[in-house]
Amino acid sequence: MSKPAPGFYVPAADRYDTMQYARCGKSGLKLPRVSLGMWNNFGSVNVHENSRQMLLTAFDLGITHIDLANNYGPLPGSAEETFGRVLSSDLRAHRDELCLSTKAGYDMWKGPYGDWGSRKYLISSLDHSLKRMKVDYVDIFYHHRPDPETPLDETMGALADIIRQGKALYVGVSNYSAEQTARAADILKSMGVPLTIHQPRYNMLDRWVEAGSPSLCDVLLERGIGAAVFSPLAQGLLTDRYLDGIPADSRAGGPCVFLNANGVTESILVKVRALNAIAAARGETMAQLALAWVLENPAITSVIIGASRPAQIVQNVQTIQKHVPLTDEEKAAINTILNEK
């Protein structure tokens, strides 16, 4: 069912009745267990009305956390512009019900000041993001990736100053290792600002956050840092989309640099088919099982889903509404599948 024309949107009265919310680490911030990421399908190359309907569908379902970055689109910056348009046309009255996050750390503009983690780049980038989104502040601002050349004290100092300036309420990091996360948390603590959240990639096929001693999960739990996970469905691999191979109209069947035919190996498909059988026996889809499996990790606060149409958001939210916790036997069976070479 399509949403009303801009200016006539009224959110669902029951939007908070079924969504679950979890505290982000030891902070006072709560996030929905399912968040919406505007990485793809929300840019200037996409149909605006479809993007609008996805955002409003998410809000109607209790998804209050909207995740962006300065370079999301395509084109870079255009996803933030899309959000700004929908905020102005439909959601302005509900700004205080939203948790907005954005990031900086990847290539955004030409020259030496448009990438990585310098103070100049981070503060300038956030100023641009606020203008594109038409807001005075974001709730969470992340450094998007570690910078091997800029001192970590400078990067964290910029984040701390952004908090003091009122341009963000919480700070986070993304793609940082366990050791880097611990160091970042220590530096921020010395500046009187907590590291509230980490955004790592994590899914059944990529479990790096569990590896090492201490692992990233260990660091997050020990220090009370929350985690919002991106790519919980492994770019669609952990759905029923590829059970019989690579469809011609799929992401892997096209020119996507994040998932292509080389990443869809038979050994991976064997695992996904076995996992799908477990999901089917539980009355769940493969995607629902994959999302629920991530959320059963105690270090994880929320999963960030992408979407190309509103119906996908509805289905993923049903993960929360219908999922029954995995039994020890099911967890053991899943681990056996995932650990097979």
C-alpha positions in Angstrom: 0.0 0.0 0.0 1.5 3.3 -1.1 2.1 6.2 1.3 0.1 9.4 1.0 1.5 12.4 -0.9 4.2 14.5 0.8 2.7 16.7 3.5 -0.1 14.2 4.4 1.8 11.4 6.1 0.6 10.3 9.5 2.7 7.6 11.1 1.2 4.3 12.3 -0.2 4.7 15.8 1.0 1.2 16.8 4.6 1.7 15.5 6.2 1.0 18.9 4.0 -1.9 19.9 6.0 -4.8 18.4 9.5 -3.5 17.7 12.1 -4.5 20.3 14.7 -2.0 21.5 18.1 -2.7 23.1 20.3 -0.5 25.2 23.5 0.5 23.3 26.2 -0.8 25.5 26.1 1.0 28.9 24.8 4.2 27.4 21.3 5.6 27.8 20.6 5.2 24.1 18.3 2.5 22.9 18.3 1.3 19.3 15.7 -0.8 17.5 16.9 -4.4 17.0 16.5 -3.7 13.2 17.9 -0.5 11.8 17.6 0.9 8.3 20.8 1.6 6.3 20.7 4.0 3.4 23.8 2.7 1.7 22.2 1.8 -1.6 18.9 2.4 -3.3 18.4 5.9 -1.7 20.7 8.0 -3.9 20.1 10.4 -6.7 20.1 7.6 -9.3 17.2 5.9 -7.5 13.4 6.7 -7.7 12.8 9.2 -4.9 9.3 8.0 -4.2 10.5 4.5 -3.6 13.1 5.7 -1.2 10.5 7.8 0.6 8.1 4.9 0.9 10.9 2.7 2.4 11.8 5.3 5.0 8.2 5.8 6.0 7.5 2.1 6.1 10.5 1.6 8.4 9.2 4.4 10.7 5.7 2.9 10.8 7.3 -0.4 11.9 9.2 1.2 14.8 12.6 1.5 13.0 13.8 4.7 14.6 17.5 4.3 13.7 18.4 5.5 10.2 22.1 4.9 9.3 23.9 7.0 6.7 27.4 8.1 5.6 28.7 11.1 3.8 29.5 9.0 0.7 26.3 7.0 0.5 24.3 7.3 -2.7 25.2 6.9 -5.4 26.1 9.7 -6.1 28.1 10.5 -2.9 26.1 12.7 -0.6 22.8 12.0 -2.3 21.5 9.5 0.3 21.8 12.3 2.9 20.0 14.6 0.5 17.2 12.1 0.1 16.8 11.8 3.8 16.7 15.6 4.1 13.9 15.7 1.5 11.8 13.1 3.3 12.5 14.8 6.7 11.2 18.1 5.3 8.1 16.5 3.5 7.0 14.0 6.1 9.1 13.5 9.2 10.1 16.9 10.5 7.5 16.7 13.4 9.1 13.4 14.4 12.8 14.4 14.5 13.0 13.6 18.2 11.7 10.1 17.6 14.6 9.4 15.2 18.2 8.3 15.9 20.2 9.6 12.9 23.7 8.4 12.3 26.3 9.4 9.7 30.0 8.8 9.1 33.1 10.1 7.4 36.3 8.3 6.6 36.2 7.3 2.9 36.9 9.4 -0.2 34.4 12.3 -0.5 36.1 15.1 -2.4 39.3 15.8 -4.3 42.5 16.8 -2.7 44.3 15.9 0.6 41.4 17.0 2.9 38.6 14.8 1.6 39.4 11.4 2.9 40.6 9.3 6.0 40.6 10.8 9.5 42.1 14.2 9.9 40.4 16.8 12.1 39.9 19.0 9.1 38.2 16.3 7.1 35.9 15.0 9.8 34.6 18.4 11.0 34.2 19.7 7.4 32.4 16.5 6.3 29.9 16.6 9.2 29.1 20.2 8.5 28.3 19.2 4.9 26.2 16.2 6.1 24.1 18.4 8.4 23.3 20.7 5.6 22.3 17.8 3.3 20.1 16.2 5.9 18.7 19.6 7.0 19.3 19.0 10.7 21.2 20.8 13.4 22.8 17.7 14.8 23.1 13.9 14.3 22.6 11.5 17.1 25.6 9.3 16.2 28.7 10.4 14.3 31.2 7.7 13.3 34.8 7.6 12.0 34.2 5.2 9.1 37.6 3.5 9.0 41.0 3.6 10.7 43.5 6.0 9.2 47.0 4.5 9.2 48.7 8.0 8.9 46.7 10.4 11.1 47.4 10.0 14.9 44.5 8.4 16.6 44.6 11.2 19.2 43.8 13.7 16.5 40.9 11.7 15.1 39.4 11.0 18.5 40.0 14.6 19.5 37.9 15.8 16.5 35.1 13.4 17.6 35.2 14.7 21.1 35.1 18.3 19.9 32.1 17.5 17.7 30.3 16.3 20.8 31.2 19.5 22.7 30.0 21.6 19.8 26.6 19.9 19.9 26.8 18.6 16.3 26.5 15.0 17.5 25.2 13.4 20.7 27.2 10.1 20.6 30.4 9.0 18.8 31.3 5.7 17.2 33.9 4.0 15.1 33.5 1.6 12.2 35.8 -1.1 10.8 38.2 -0.8 13.7 40.0 -3.9 15.0 39.6 -5.0 18.6 43.0 -3.3 19.5 42.1 -0.1 17.7 38.7 0.0 19.3 40.2 -0.4 22.8 42.8 2.4 22.1 40.1 4.7 20.7 37.9 4.1 23.8 40.8 4.9 26.1 41.7 8.1 24.3 38.1 9.3 24.2 37.6 8.5 27.9 40.6 10.6 28.7 38.8 13.5 27.0 35.6 12.9 28.9 33.7 11.4 26.0 32.6 7.7 25.9 32.9 5.6 22.8 29.3 4.6 22.5 29.1 2.3 19.5 31.0 0.3 16.9 29.7 -0.5 13.4 31.4 -3.7 12.2 30.6 -6.1 9.3 29.3 -9.3 10.8 27.3 -12.2 9.5 27.3 -16.0 9.4 29.9 -16.1 6.7 32.2 -13.4 8.1 32.7 -13.9 11.9 35.9 -11.8 12.3 34.4 -10.0 15.3 34.5 -13.3 17.3 38.2 -14.0 16.5 41.3 -13.2 18.6 42.0 -12.8 22.3 40.5 -10.4 23.1 38.1 -10.4 20.2 36.2 -7.3 19.2 33.1 -8.8 20.9 35.1 -9.2 24.1 36.2 -5.5 23.9 32.7 -4.3 23.3 31.2 -6.3 26.2 34.0 -5.4 28.6 33.8 -1.7 27.9 30.1 -1.3 27.5 30.2 -0.3 23.8 27.2 -1.1 21.6 27.3 -2.5 18.1 25.2 -2.0 15.1 26.2 -4.5 12.4 26.3 -3.9 8.7 26.0 -6.5 6.0 24.2 -9.1 8.3 22.9 -10.8 5.1 26.3 -10.8 3.4 25.1 -8.7 0.5 22.2 -11.0 0.0 24.1 -14.3 0.0 22.3 -15.3 3.2 18.9 -15.2 1.6 17.1 -17.6 -0.7 18.3 -15.6 -3.7 21.3 -17.7 -4.6 20.2 -21.2 -3.6 20.1 -22.4 -7.2 23.0 -20.3 -8.5 23.4 -16.7 -9.6 20.3 -15.1 -11.1 21.0 -12.8 -14.0 19.2 -9.9 -12.3 20.9 -10.3 -9.0 23.6 -8.2 -7.4 26.2 -10.9 -7.9 25.1 -11.2 -11.5 25.8 -7.6 -12.2 28.8 -5.2 -11.9 28.6 -4.8 -8.1 32.1 -4.5 -6.6 30.9 -5.7 -3.2 29.4 -9.0 -4.4 30.2 -10.6 -7.7 30.2 -14.1 -9.2 33.7 -14.8 -7.8 32.2 -14.5 -4.3 29.4 -16.9 -4.9 31.4 -20.2 -4.7 29.9 -23.6 -4.6 31.4 -24.2 -1.1 29.5 -21.1 0.1 26.3 -22.2 -1.6 26.5 -25.6 0.1 26.6 -23.9 3.5 23.7 -21.6 2.6 21.6 -24.4 1.4 22.2 -26.4 4.6 21.4 -23.2 6.7 18.3 -22.7 4.7 17.1 -26.2 5.6 17.5 -25.3 9.3 15.5 -22.1 8.7 12.8 -23.9 6.8 12.4 -26.5 9.7 11.9 -23.5 12.0 9.3 -21.9 9.7 11.7 -19.0 8.9 13.3 -17.7 5.8 17.0 -17.9 5.3 17.3 -14.1 5.8 15.3 -14.2 9.0 17.5 -16.9 10.5 20.6 -15.0 9.5 19.5 -11.8 11.1 18.3 -13.6 14.3 21.6 -15.5 14.6 23.5 -12.2 14.6 21.1 -10.7 17.2 21.6 -13.6 19.5 25.2 -12.5 20.0 25.1 -10.6 23.3 27.6 -8.0 21.9 25.2 -6.9 19.2 22.7 -4.1 19.7 21.1 -3.9 16.2 21.4 -5.2 12.7 21.4 -2.6 9.9 19.4 -3.8 6.9 19.4 -2.5 3.4 16.4 -2.6 1.1 15.2 -2.0 -2.4 11.5 -2.0 -1.7 9.2 -1.6 1.4 8.2 -5.3 1.5 11.8 -6.4 2.3 11.7 -4.1 5.4 8.4 -5.7 6.5 9.8 -9.2 6.2 13.0 -8.4 8.1 11.1 -6.8 10.9 9.2 -10.0 11.2 12.5 -11.5 12.4 11.9 -9.8 15.7 8.2 -10.5 15.9 8.3 -14.2 15.1 11.8 -15.5 16.0 12.0 -18.1 18.7 15.5 -18.3 20.3 17.8 -21.0 18.8 18.2 -24.1 20.8 21.6 -25.4 21.8 21.2 -28.2 19.2 20.4 -25.7 16.5 23.3 -23.5 17.4 25.6 -26.6 17.3 24.3 -27.6 13.9 24.8 -24.1 12.5 28.4 -24.0 13.9 29.1 -27.3 12.3 27.9 -26.0 8.9 29.8 -22.7 9.2 33.0 -24.4 10.3 33.1 -26.9 7.4 35.9 -26.3 5.0 
